[in-house]
Amino acid sequence: MFNPLQSMVAKSSPVIPKTSQYSSGNSWFLGDSTSTLTVDTADQQVSVFACCRVLAESIGSLNLETYEKIDKNSEKAKDFSLYNILYIQPNPLMTSTYYIEKIVYDININGNHFSQIIRNRKGEVTALYPLDPKNMKVAFSADGTKKLYEYTLSQSHKQSFRDDEILHVAGIPDHENYALGISPIAKNMKTINAVNAVDNFGSGFFERGATASGAFSTTGELGDDAYKRLKQDLADNYTGMTNSSKPLLLESGLKFEKISIAPEEAQFLESKQYGRTEVSSIFRVPLHMIGDLSNATFSNIENLSIQFVTFSLLPWLSRIEKAMSISLLSEDERKKYSIKFNVEALLRGDFESRTNGYQKLTNMGAMTINEVRAYENMNPIKGGDVPHMQSQYVPLQDLGKEA
């Protein structure tokens, strides 16, 4: 039997990476400012990372709960075995918040998330362990009705899984292979690398001391020794922000002539702004949520946030909910239970808008006072469970009569 803990300490483990990956001198962590980004390193670009983080943390902060259908109502199924796994702790090493963030981040980067489903002898789900999407291969069964999974732990160890042993949450479907989702980064690498090139230009500009590049000229001949001294002197004394204002000391009749384009002439700031807009459109994240407030105002920022929930988060929530319902619930259980994110907190709006809405709903009898108090995290009051409706509008012929 495959041991999930063994996969988590394996070389390819996404949960417990080697300590050396995070050392200060490791280029994998810090990134190379001159290199071209790939799918695995694209989140080193600040706008890409910001968008992935906003989506992951926004969804990870929501409560994922299991509900039981009782008559026409739905109530939280706190006694159901799956409830605590999704709401609190999917496995001994992760909280539910961290686990949901992992799902969303995987889909943003790779287009797919995979988790191994651990069940007891009764068939009940007891744990969910995330697997590295880069190490998973997916194929269809011979009859085309099931998915088959092969996970590579090492060069000599591969593990096969049945469809009911894997939770697979896919992003936008690939039209060439609908068993998998599309990586939004892989589909837009040219755009992301163009944005990264602008960032690299800015980094290089300030690393060189915020001074323009140029050329040295002389009417005479510059010998090898003078050339070496000049090269070493420039590297030691005129590189970096701390040396940006030092005057150049030249010999052998050398003259310095600036030949590079200034950042303002290259429209550097406009290019950075355009790059943020392009990246945010890939992930459908509003610009104000990744630190760009140029088009945000006090009056529209609430509407932008609600639109973010409606048009950006809800498609993600639907994908995760339906994938979990199919993989974690049996066919009979799906008739009784459902898995839902609680998005009410994100859609509540400001206090004035909420109170106006509550007043309208209570006046028409659609909500009780205690239901309103529950939304505001207040304790119920006596008599607050009875709905009321105003009745000042009566037919003319009934005026003066008692109700």
N, C-alpha and C positions, 0 to 999 in steps of 0.2 A: 504494500500500500504506500502510495506517495505521501511523504511527510511534508506538510506545508512549511514547518519551521526550517527544514533543511533547505527549501528553496529560498527562504528569506535570508539565509546566511551564505548562499551560494554566490559565486563571483558576479553573476548577472543580476543580483538582487536589487530591486528599485527602492526597497524600504530601508535597508541598512547598508549603505555604500561603504567602501573602504575609506578609512580616515584620510589616506593620502590624497583622495580626490578633493578634499577641502583644504589642503595645506596652502599657505599663502603664496608659495612659489609655483603652484601647479597651474599651467595655462588652461587646463580644462575648466577650472573654476573661474579664473579671472578673465579668460578670453584673450584672444589676440586681436588687437585693434586694427591690424592690417589684413586679417584673413577674411576670406569669403565665408559667410555663414552657411550652415546646413540645417536640416530639420532638427537635428539633435542640439544644435548650438544657437538656434534662432532666438531663443528667449534671453540671450545675452544682449539683444537690442532692447533698449529701455522701453519703447512703446509696446513691443510685443510682450515683454514681461509684465508691463502694467496691465494690459488687456487680459492676459491669462490670469493674473492675480485677481483682478476685479471680478471676473466671472467665477473663479474658483471660490473666493472668499464670500461672495454674495450668496452663492448656492449653498456653500458649506455652513453658513450661519443659519440656514432655515432648518426647522425641525422636520425630519422625515419620519412619518408615523404610519402605523398600521391601523386601519379602521375595520370595524365589524358592522355588517348590515343587519339591523334589528328592525323588523317591520319596514317602515318607510324612512327610518332614521339611520344615521351612521354614528357610532360611538367608538372612541379609542379602545382598541383591543389590547389592553395592557397585560392581560393574562395569556395572550397568544405568544408562542415561543419566539416568533420573529420580531416582536415589538422592541425588546431591549437591544437586539442586534442592530437594528437600523436606527434606533433613537439614541442609544448610548454608546455601545461598544461592539463593532463587528468582529473583532478578534482581540486577543490579549494585549497586543502591541499598539493598537490605534483607537482613538476616539471616533465617534461617528462623524464629527466635523472634519477631522483630518482625512478620513476615508472618502467622504464626499468630495472634498477638495482634490484628492488624488484622482478620482474619477474624471472630474471636469478638466483638470490639467492634462491628463493623458489624452483626452479627446481633442483638446485644443492643439496639442503638439503632434500627436500621432494619428488622430482620427478615430481611435478605438481605445476602449478600456476592457481589461479582462481580470476577473477574479475567480479564484478557485472556491467552489462551494463545498463546505464540509457538512456532512449530515450524520445523524446518529442512526441507530438500527431501526428507529421508527420512521426514518425518512425526513425528520425535522431538521431544518437548517440550524447549525450550531455555531458556525463561523464563516467569515468571508475573508480571503487572503488575496490582495492584489498581486498581479503578475506583470512582468515587464512586457509592454506591447511589442517592443522590438524583437523579442525572442519567441513570439507566437506566430504560428502558421495556421491558417484556417482553410478548410476545404469542405465540400458537400459530400454527403453519403451517396452511395450508388443510385438510390432512388430519388435523390434530390430533396428529401424531406427533413434532413437533419444536418447540423454542422459538426465537423470533426476538428479537433484542436490538437496541435503538437507543440509542446513547449520545450525549448532548449535550455537546460540548466547548465550544461557545459558541452564541450566538443564530444565527450563520450557518453553523455547522459541526456536522453530525450524522453519526455513523458507525454503519453497520449491521453486525451480526455474525451469523454462523451459529451454530448450536447447538454445533458442535465447536470454536468459537473462544473460547468463554467457559466459565470455571469458575464455576458458580452454586451456592453453598451457602445453602440456605434454612432458616429457623427453623421454628416450628410452622406448618403449612399453613393458608392462608386458605380458609375454606369457600366464599367467594364467588369467589375466583380462585386456584385451586390451583397456578398458575404461580409464585406468590410466597409468601413466608413472612410471618407476622404480626410486627409490631414489638411486643414486650411493653410498651414504654413507651407507644405509641399506644393500646393497649387499656386502659391503666391511668392515663391522664393525670389523671383526677379525684383518684385516691388520691395520686399524686405531687405534684400541686399543693396538696392538703390538707396533706401533710407539709411542703412548701416554705413554706406559710403559717405553720406553727408556727415554722420556722427564721427566717422574716422577723420574726416577733414578737420572738423572742429577740434577733436582731440589732438591731432598732429599740430594744428596751429598753435594751441596753448602749450603743448609739450616743447615746441621749439621756441617758447618764450614770447608768443604772440607777436612775432616779427615776421615780415615777409621774406620769402626766399629771393635769392638774386644771384649775381655772378660777379666774380673778381676778374679784373682786367689789369694789365700792365703793358707799358710800352717796351719793357725790356724782357729778359728771360728769367723765369722763376726756377731756380735749381731744385734738385731733389731734397736737399736738406731744408731749404726754406719752405717747400711744399709740405713736408712732414711736420715741421714746427707749426705752420698755419693750421693744418688739419687737427693736430693735437690740441692746439690752443682753442680752437673753436669748440671742440668737444668738451674740453675741461671748463672753460670759462664763459661761454656764450650760449649755452643750451639750458632751457628751462625758464620758468617764470621768474625765479629769483635773480637771473642774470639778464633779464630782458632789456634793462635800461643801461647796461654797460656800453661804453663806446668801444668800437673796434680799434685795436692797435695793429696797424698794417705795416709791412716792410717791403722793400724792393720796389717802391713806387706803385704798390697795388691800390686799386680803386674798387669800391663796392657799388654795384648798380642794381637796384631793385627791379625785378622783372615779373614777379608773381602778381596775381589778381587779388586785390583786397577782398576780405569776406563780404563787406557791404556791396562791392561791385559784383560779386558772384551770387548775390541775393541769398546769403547763407541762412539768415533767419527765416526768410520766406520758404526756403527749401525744407528747413526743419519743421515748420508749421504744416506744410503740405504733406510731409512724410508722416507726421502724427495723424493727420486726417485720413491718409490712405490706410494705415495700419488699423486705426479704429474702425474703419468701414469693413475691413476683413472680418473682425470679430464682433461687429455691431455693438460696440461699446461707445457711449456718448463721450465726447471729448472732455467735458468737465470732470468726468470720473477718472481720467488719467492725467489730471493736473493742468489741462488747458481751459482756462476760463475766459478766453477771448470773446466767445459768443454767448456766454452764460450771463443771465441777469437774475436779480432777486425774484422777479415775477415769473420767469419761465423755468427755473431750475427744478421746481417740484414736478412740473409737467414732464420735463425731460427724464426725471428719475422714474416716474410712473410708466412712461413709454419704454424705458429700459427694462422694467419688469415685464411689461406686456409683450414686447417684440423681441427682446434679447433673451430673457431668462425663461419664459414659459416654454419655448421650444425645447430647451435643455431639460427642463423639469419633466416634460412629457416623455422625452426619450428615456430618461432614467427610470421614471415610474413604470412605464410599460415594459421595459427590459427586465426590471426586478419582478414585476407581477408574473411575467411568463416564466422566468428562471427559478424564482424562489417559492412560488405558490403552485400547488397542484391544480388540476382542472376543477376539482370539487372545491378546493379552498378559494379559488377565484370567484366562485358564486357567493361566497360568504364574506371574504375579506378583500380589502383594497389597500394599496400603498400610495400615500399622498404626501407631498410637501405642503407645509403651512406657509402660504405667502401673504396672509392677511396683514402681518406687521409691515411688509414692504408697500402695501397698497393703502395704508391708513391715511396718508396725507398729513397736513398740519392740524393743529388742535381745533381751529375755527371750522375748517372743512369737515372734520369728524363730527363735531357737536351738531352742526347743521344737518348732517346726514342722519345722525342718531335721532334728532328731534323729529324729522320727517318720518322715519321708520317707526318710532314709537307712537306717533300721532295716528298713523294708519293701522296700528295693531300688528305690524310685521315683526316687531321686536319687543321684548319685555325690558323692564328697567334692569333686571339682573343680567340679562344678556349684554346690555350696554356696559354694565359695570365689569363683567368678565373680560370684555375686549380691552378695557382700560386697566386690567389687573387690580380691580377693586373687589372687596368681599361682597357677597350678596346681602340684601336686606330683606326683612320680613315683608311679605306681600308683593315682592318685586318680580314674582314669576307669573303674574296675571297680566295678559295683554290688555291694553286699553285702546279705545278709539274715540275721537271727538265726534259728537253728534249734533252740532249746532245747525247743520243744514237739514231741514225737514220740509215736507210738502206744505204749501200755503194753507190747505184745508186742515192741517193738523196743528197749526199754531195755537198755543195756549193749552194744549192737551199735555197731560203727564206722560213721560216716557214709559 
